[in-house]
Amino acid sequence: MRAMILAAGLGTRLWPLTADRAKAAVPFLNKPIIVHIIEYLKRYGFTDVIINLHHQGESIRRVVGDGSAWGMHVFYSEEPEILGTGGALDKVRHLLQEGTFLVINGKIITDIDLHAVCDAHRRHAALATLVLMKNVRRERFSTVEVDGDGSIVRFGGMPSPVPDETPSDHAPLFFTGIQVVEPEIFDFIPRGVFSHTTVDVYPRAIACGRRIAAYIAEGQWYELSTPARYLNASLAFLRREGRSFLAGEGTLIEDDAEVRESILWERVRIGKGARLQHCIIGDDVTIPSGSDLRRVAVVRAALCPSPLAGTIAGQNLLVPF
């Protein structure tokens, strides 16, 4: 079975961390997100992978290469203009028409059991099986409505907040970005245009009487599309190891500096007496001595000649989140 990693997004919500790289090339626990995903797929026996590229695509090519480092074969699909999740599949339909394939979003970290997902897909004889999870905390993920037979009937809007004591059994479901698909899906994907699977493709298939099955998963799942989500996911892993922060290769923290609940990328220098809490510090950034930073992402200002937001301080761009 082949797999496709969707990695062509602009990474706008994760900016400024994506100023010089694709979202999937952003390091998570000192390893690019795309590598976490490739290793995840490798554990389940996938050897042929397609990755679509747009924004800073070369940053992914540099990390992954031809895939041989993982015993995999990687094919790249360049998108000069973003095609959406449906259009991305359409562009490589010639590589996916031989049999069942898997699609996974290039911005997630998870340990969901793909063997169980594929087994359920075969049992249900569905056109596609979408992996869903319960949105117990009512985060801003679109709801997915499922009938009593486990078929998806509708993709809805954002969930309404409810009191904390509401039982998890009543939590809305959301799509994790993992799906197992049959090549017959191409009958419902428009040719050569932008389209989204959950907006333009699956609703059309459902209207035509085709079964789009739901697999309700358990396990870990983190979506890294904003600095806040990126930091929260990173800290969740660090806390299990009893650590408060993470520093990449070549990073130096000078005397009397205090770093708490923060992520430092490579070759970062934290000046004497500086204080950082809930911060994300990009490659090659120097934090001046005596700085006191809270809940900001910091990258080199040179990467952002026309910053979308934030404040330029010396050689750095500080973006609160």
Secondary structure by P-SEA (a helix, b strand, c coil): cbbbbbccccccccccccccccccccccccccaaaaaaaaaaaacccbbbbbbccaaaaaaaaccccccccbbbbbbbbcccccaaaaaaaaccccccccbbbbbccccccccaaaaaaaaaaacccbbbbbbbcccccccbbbbbccccccccccccccccccccccccbbbbbcccccccccccccccccbbbbcccccaaaaaaacccccccccccbbbbcccaaaaaaaaaaaaaaaccccccccccccccccccccbbbccbbbbccbbbbcbbbbcccccccccccccbbbbcccccccccccccccccbbbbcc
